[in-house]
Amino acid sequence: MKKSLAIINDDVALQNRILDVIYVIAILQLLMTVLAGMPIYLLPMAILLGIAQTSILFMFVYIFFVLPVKYIMKKTEQPEVDSE
């Protein structure tokens, strides 16, 4: 039971990190929009594009790096032996 709770906590921590990165991307898009001299009304579009690019990147990383590692860890996990 504790192991499954740890996995859930890891997933929540990962989601929080992803949200933090999305916030940073939005702030960077704001700075790039202002520095590039784009009209400020294009800012929502720039933020959405930055979040979309980041989401695609995270999806790629999760599918090709995180899931295989989780699969390998599960396959190589040693069963616990109760010593009495």
C-alpha positions, 0 to 999 in steps of 0.5 A: 500500500505504501509503495502505491502511495509513493507512486501517486506522490511521484506523479503529483510531483511530476505534474507540479514540475510540469506546471512550473515549467509551463508557467516559466514558458508563459513568462518567457513568451511574455518577455519575448513578445515584448522584446520582439515588439509584437503587439500585446494582443498577440500575447495569448496566442504566443503563450498558447503556442509556447505551452503547446510546444512544451506539452508536446516535448513533455509528451515525447519525453514521457513516452520515450524516456519515463515509461520505458524506465518505469517498465524496466524498473517494474520488470527488474523489481525483486519480490520481497521475501518475508523472513520469519 
